[in-house]
Amino acid sequence: MLLIVVAMWLAYQFNLHALDFLLSRAVELGFLALVIIFQPEIRGDVKEPRRQALMVFERGCGDVQHHLFERGTGLPSSPR
């Protein structure tokens, strides 16, 4: 990747417009290819924080409900 960026810079410096154009398109396609190739890992990384947040929220709500029912201030689970 670094080699392509250096080649782009050299093409720009020497006014090689066609080569600069081709290399810039190669970088764009390369980025898209990386996203497609690593899509499962990216999806997993995006889902993991959400999953952890839900676990913390559920655990937190359960503690609050347990505490309220221990003190007798919570609503009964079934109507009387």
OpenMM code with the backbone's topology and positions (N, CA, C; nanometers):
from openmm import Vec3, app, unit

residues = "MET LEU LEU ILE VAL VAL ALA MET TRP LEU ALA TYR GLN PHE ASN LEU HIS ALA LEU ASP PHE LEU LEU SER ARG ALA VAL GLU LEU GLY PHE LEU ALA LEU VAL ILE ILE PHE GLN PRO GLU ILE ARG GLY ASP VAL LYS GLU PRO ARG ARG GLN ALA LEU MET VAL PHE GLU ARG GLY CYS GLY ASP VAL GLN HIS HIS LEU PHE GLU ARG GLY THR GLY LEU PRO SER SER PRO ARG".split()
positions = [
    Vec3(0.0837, -0.1194, 0.0000),
    Vec3(0.0000, 0.0000, 0.0000),
    Vec3(0.0878, 0.1253, 0.0000),
    Vec3(0.1920, 0.1205, 0.0820),
    Vec3(0.2831, 0.2347, 0.0879),
    Vec3(0.3522, 0.2553, -0.0475),
    Vec3(0.3822, 0.1467, -0.1129),
    Vec3(0.4461, 0.1545, -0.2446),
    Vec3(0.3543, 0.2256, -0.3456),
    Vec3(0.2258, 0.1967, -0.3395),
    Vec3(0.1316, 0.2612, -0.4319),
    Vec3(0.1218, 0.4105, -0.4020),
    Vec3(0.1214, 0.4466, -0.2740),
    Vec3(0.1135, 0.5885, -0.2371),
    Vec3(0.2383, 0.6625, -0.2837),
    Vec3(0.3549, 0.6008, -0.2671),
    Vec3(0.4784, 0.6633, -0.3150),
    Vec3(0.4753, 0.6758, -0.4673),
    Vec3(0.4281, 0.5740, -0.5366),
    Vec3(0.4181, 0.5799, -0.6828),
    Vec3(0.3201, 0.6893, -0.7255),
    Vec3(0.2115, 0.7062, -0.6502),
    Vec3(0.1164, 0.8145, -0.6820),
    Vec3(0.1839, 0.9501, -0.6666),
    Vec3(0.2602, 0.9655, -0.5601),
    Vec3(0.3284, 1.0931, -0.5363),
    Vec3(0.4278, 1.1223, -0.6485),
    Vec3(0.5035, 1.0185, -0.6875),
    Vec3(0.5993, 1.0371, -0.7970),
    Vec3(0.5280, 1.0696, -0.9284),
    Vec3(0.4186, 1.0027, -0.9550),
    Vec3(0.3423, 1.0303, -1.0769),
    Vec3(0.2904, 1.1736, -1.0761),
    Vec3(0.2490, 1.2216, -0.9602),
    Vec3(0.2015, 1.3598, -0.9490),
    Vec3(0.3172, 1.4579, -0.9709),
    Vec3(0.4306, 1.4291, -0.9090),
    Vec3(0.5466, 1.5181, -0.9197),
    Vec3(0.5978, 1.5297, -1.0639),
    Vec3(0.5940, 1.4206, -1.1374),
    Vec3(0.6439, 1.4203, -1.2746),
    Vec3(0.5339, 1.4427, -1.3780),
    Vec3(0.4152, 1.4838, -1.3319),
    Vec3(0.3011, 1.5147, -1.4188),
    Vec3(0.2633, 1.3973, -1.5091),
    Vec3(0.2668, 1.2789, -1.4550),
    Vec3(0.2235, 1.1597, -1.5289),
    Vec3(0.0752, 1.1377, -1.4953),
    Vec3(-0.0093, 1.2123, -1.5633),
    Vec3(-0.1511, 1.2174, -1.5294),
    Vec3(-0.2206, 1.0820, -1.5444),
    Vec3(-0.1899, 1.0105, -1.6480),
    Vec3(-0.2558, 0.8809, -1.6702),
    Vec3(-0.2189, 0.7827, -1.5584),
    Vec3(-0.0904, 0.7775, -1.5243),
    Vec3(-0.0465, 0.6875, -1.4180),
    Vec3(-0.1036, 0.7297, -1.2833),
    Vec3(-0.1068, 0.8603, -1.2593),
    Vec3(-0.1658, 0.9119, -1.1353),
    Vec3(-0.3129, 0.8738, -1.1261),
    Vec3(-0.3847, 0.8863, -1.2356),
    Vec3(-0.5267, 0.8497, -1.2395),
    Vec3(-0.5450, 0.7003, -1.2106),
    Vec3(-0.4661, 0.6165, -1.2776),
    Vec3(-0.4787, 0.4715, -1.2580),
    Vec3(-0.4448, 0.4305, -1.1150),
    Vec3(-0.3400, 0.4895, -1.0599),
    Vec3(-0.3011, 0.4547, -0.9227),
    Vec3(-0.4051, 0.5024, -0.8210),
    Vec3(-0.4627, 0.6189, -0.8443),
    Vec3(-0.5650, 0.6678, -0.7508),
    Vec3(-0.6889, 0.5781, -0.7555),
    Vec3(-0.7242, 0.5284, -0.8741),
    Vec3(-0.8370, 0.4349, -0.8832),
    Vec3(-0.8032, 0.3017, -0.8168),
    Vec3(-0.6763, 0.2607, -0.8274),
    Vec3(-0.6333, 0.1368, -0.7625),
    Vec3(-0.6452, 0.1487, -0.6109),
    Vec3(-0.6127, 0.2650, -0.5564),
    Vec3(-0.6251, 0.2868, -0.4116),
    Vec3(-0.7721, 0.2818, -0.3708),
    Vec3(-0.8583, 0.3456, -0.4485),
    Vec3(-1.0018, 0.3438, -0.4172),
    Vec3(-1.0558, 0.2013, -0.4207),
    Vec3(-1.0222, 0.1272, -0.5250),
    Vec3(-1.0691, -0.0108, -0.5354),
    Vec3(-1.0069, -0.0989, -0.4275),
    Vec3(-0.8830, -0.0711, -0.3934),
    Vec3(-0.8165, -0.1469, -0.2879),
    Vec3(-0.8847, -0.1276, -0.1540),
    Vec3(-0.9251, -0.0046, -0.1247),
    Vec3(-0.9971, 0.0213, -0.0001),
    Vec3(-1.1302, -0.0522, 0.0006),
    Vec3(-1.2015, -0.0473, -0.1099),
    Vec3(-1.3291, -0.1187, -0.1205),
    Vec3(-1.3078, -0.2693, -0.1071),
    Vec3(-1.2023, -0.3201, -0.1673),
    Vec3(-1.1725, -0.4630, -0.1569),
    Vec3(-1.1427, -0.5024, -0.0125),
    Vec3(-1.0704, -0.4197, 0.0599),
    Vec3(-1.0420, -0.4489, 0.2014),
    Vec3(-1.1694, -0.4536, 0.2843),
    Vec3(-1.2604, -0.3608, 0.2582),
    Vec3(-1.3880, -0.3604, 0.3309),
    Vec3(-1.4661, -0.4878, 0.3000),
    Vec3(-1.4686, -0.5292, 0.1744),
    Vec3(-1.5421, -0.6502, 0.1360),
    Vec3(-1.4760, -0.7746, 0.1946),
    Vec3(-1.3446, -0.7821, 0.1876),
    Vec3(-1.2739, -0.8998, 0.2379),
    Vec3(-1.2903, -0.9146, 0.3886),
    Vec3(-1.2779, -0.8042, 0.4618),
    Vec3(-1.2839, -0.8102, 0.6081),
    Vec3(-1.4223, -0.7778, 0.6631),
    Vec3(-1.5241, -0.7875, 0.5804),
    Vec3(-1.6606, -0.7553, 0.6230),
    Vec3(-1.7067, -0.8371, 0.7432),
    Vec3(-1.6819, -0.9669, 0.7521),
    Vec3(-1.7262, -1.0412, 0.8706),
    Vec3(-1.6598, -0.9916, 0.9996),
    Vec3(-1.5307, -0.9588, 0.9934),
    Vec3(-1.4623, -0.9081, 1.1117),
    Vec3(-1.5155, -0.7700, 1.1502),
    Vec3(-1.5409, -0.6863, 1.0503),
    Vec3(-1.5940, -0.5529, 1.0777),
    Vec3(-1.7320, -0.5646, 1.1414),
    Vec3(-1.8158, -0.6530, 1.0877),
    Vec3(-1.9497, -0.6723, 1.1436),
    Vec3(-1.9412, -0.7205, 1.2877),
    Vec3(-1.8512, -0.8149, 1.3151),
    Vec3(-1.8349, -0.8649, 1.4512),
    Vec3(-1.7898, -0.7562, 1.5469),
    Vec3(-1.6985, -0.6692, 1.5020),
    Vec3(-1.6509, -0.5609, 1.5863),
    Vec3(-1.7603, -0.4583, 1.6126),
    Vec3(-1.8477, -0.4389, 1.5168),
    Vec3(-1.9576, -0.3435, 1.5357),
    Vec3(-2.0624, -0.4017, 1.6304),
    Vec3(-2.0898, -0.5317, 1.6192),
    Vec3(-2.1911, -0.5939, 1.7036),
    Vec3(-2.1438, -0.6114, 1.8473),
    Vec3(-2.0160, -0.6369, 1.8692),
    Vec3(-1.9656, -0.6697, 2.0023),
    Vec3(-1.9902, -0.5599, 2.1056),
    Vec3(-1.9600, -0.4316, 2.0797),
    Vec3(-1.9893, -0.3298, 2.1812),
    Vec3(-2.1380, -0.3210, 2.2120),
    Vec3(-2.2217, -0.3388, 2.1096),
    Vec3(-2.3659, -0.3339, 2.1327),
    Vec3(-2.4091, -0.4500, 2.2208),
    Vec3(-2.3545, -0.5678, 2.1958),
    Vec3(-2.3869, -0.6862, 2.2749),
    Vec3(-2.3420, -0.6668, 2.4201),
    Vec3(-2.2235, -0.6098, 2.4406),
    Vec3(-2.1745, -0.5854, 2.5755),
    Vec3(-2.2613, -0.4825, 2.6464),
    Vec3(-2.3030, -0.3789, 2.5744),
    Vec3(-2.3886, -0.2770, 2.6354),
    Vec3(-2.5219, -0.3368, 2.6764),
    Vec3(-2.5794, -0.4249, 2.5953),
    Vec3(-2.7052, -0.4884, 2.6309),
    Vec3(-2.6891, -0.5772, 2.7533),
    Vec3(-2.5767, -0.6476, 2.7629),
    Vec3(-2.5538, -0.7336, 2.8786),
    Vec3(-2.5424, -0.6495, 3.0054),
    Vec3(-2.4728, -0.5370, 2.9994),
    Vec3(-2.4599, -0.4490, 3.1153),
    Vec3(-2.5956, -0.3921, 3.1520),
    Vec3(-2.6741, -0.3511, 3.0516),
    Vec3(-2.8063, -0.2955, 3.0782),
    Vec3(-2.8968, -0.3998, 3.1429),
    Vec3(-2.8976, -0.5228, 3.0884),
    Vec3(-2.9821, -0.6280, 3.1456),
    Vec3(-2.9392, -0.6612, 3.2871),
    Vec3(-2.8100, -0.6693, 3.3109),
    Vec3(-2.7600, -0.6999, 3.4436),
    Vec3(-2.7967, -0.5868, 3.5390),
    Vec3(-2.7847, -0.4630, 3.4923),
    Vec3(-2.8188, -0.3479, 3.5761),
    Vec3(-2.9659, -0.3451, 3.6100),
    Vec3(-3.0535, -0.3725, 3.5152),
    Vec3(-3.1978, -0.3732, 3.5412),
    Vec3(-3.2342, -0.4862, 3.6364),
    Vec3(-3.1712, -0.5998, 3.6184),
    Vec3(-3.2005, -0.7118, 3.7070),
    Vec3(-3.1629, -0.6799, 3.8500),
    Vec3(-3.0500, -0.6133, 3.8719),
    Vec3(-3.0078, -0.5756, 4.0063),
    Vec3(-3.1062, -0.4771, 4.0677),
    Vec3(-3.1523, -0.3821, 3.9885),
    Vec3(-3.2473, -0.2836, 4.0398),
    Vec3(-3.3789, -0.3517, 4.0756),
    Vec3(-3.4288, -0.4386, 3.9901),
    Vec3(-3.5542, -0.5082, 4.0191),
    Vec3(-3.5398, -0.5955, 4.1425),
    Vec3(-3.4296, -0.6671, 4.1548),
    Vec3(-3.4070, -0.7527, 4.2708),
    Vec3(-3.4035, -0.6685, 4.3982),
    Vec3(-3.3361, -0.5556, 4.3929),
    Vec3(-3.3261, -0.4684, 4.5092),
    Vec3(-3.4635, -0.4130, 4.5483),
    Vec3(-3.5434, -0.3731, 4.4500),
    Vec3(-3.6761, -0.3200, 4.4797),
    Vec3(-3.7656, -0.4264, 4.5423),
    Vec3(-3.7607, -0.5479, 4.4914),
    Vec3(-3.8451, -0.6534, 4.5465),
    Vec3(-3.7968, -0.6966, 4.6839),
    Vec3(-3.6655, -0.6883, 4.7094),
    Vec3(-3.6139, -0.7198, 4.8423),
    Vec3(-3.6681, -0.6222, 4.9447),
    Vec3(-3.6758, -0.4951, 4.9082),
    Vec3(-3.7225, -0.3920, 5.0008),
    Vec3(-3.8748, -0.3880, 5.0074),
    Vec3(-3.9414, -0.4599, 4.9167),
    Vec3(-4.0868, -0.4585, 4.9171),
    Vec3(-4.1461, -0.3400, 4.8464),
    Vec3(-4.0673, -0.2665, 4.7722),
    Vec3(-4.1188, -0.1471, 4.7039),
    Vec3(-4.1501, -0.1751, 4.5579),
    Vec3(-4.1152, -0.2915, 4.5070),
    Vec3(-4.1390, -0.3234, 4.3672),
    Vec3(-4.2826, -0.3728, 4.3478),
    Vec3(-4.3263, -0.3739, 4.2249),
    Vec3(-4.4572, -0.4245, 4.1922),
    Vec3(-4.4559, -0.5770, 4.1996),
    Vec3(-4.5609, -0.6404, 4.2441),
    Vec3(-4.5635, -0.7856, 4.2446),
    Vec3(-4.5613, -0.8396, 4.1025),
    Vec3(-4.5101, -0.9605, 4.0862),
    Vec3(-4.4976, -1.0162, 3.9527),
    Vec3(-4.6328, -1.0617, 3.8978),
    Vec3(-4.7289, -1.0971, 3.9824),
    Vec3(-4.8614, -1.1368, 3.9345),
    Vec3(-4.9667, -1.0540, 4.0078),
    Vec3(-5.0751, -1.0184, 3.9393),
    Vec3(-5.1791, -0.9380, 4.0042),
    Vec3(-5.2505, -1.0176, 4.1140),
    Vec3(-5.2920, -0.9472, 4.2191),
    Vec3(-5.3581, -1.0110, 4.3330),
    Vec3(-5.5074, -1.0058, 4.3216),
] * unit.nanometer
topology = app.Topology()
chain = topology.addChain("A")
for resn in residues:
    res = topology.addResidue(resn, chain)
    for name in ("N", "CA", "C"):
        topology.addAtom(name, app.Element.getBySymbol(name[0]), res)
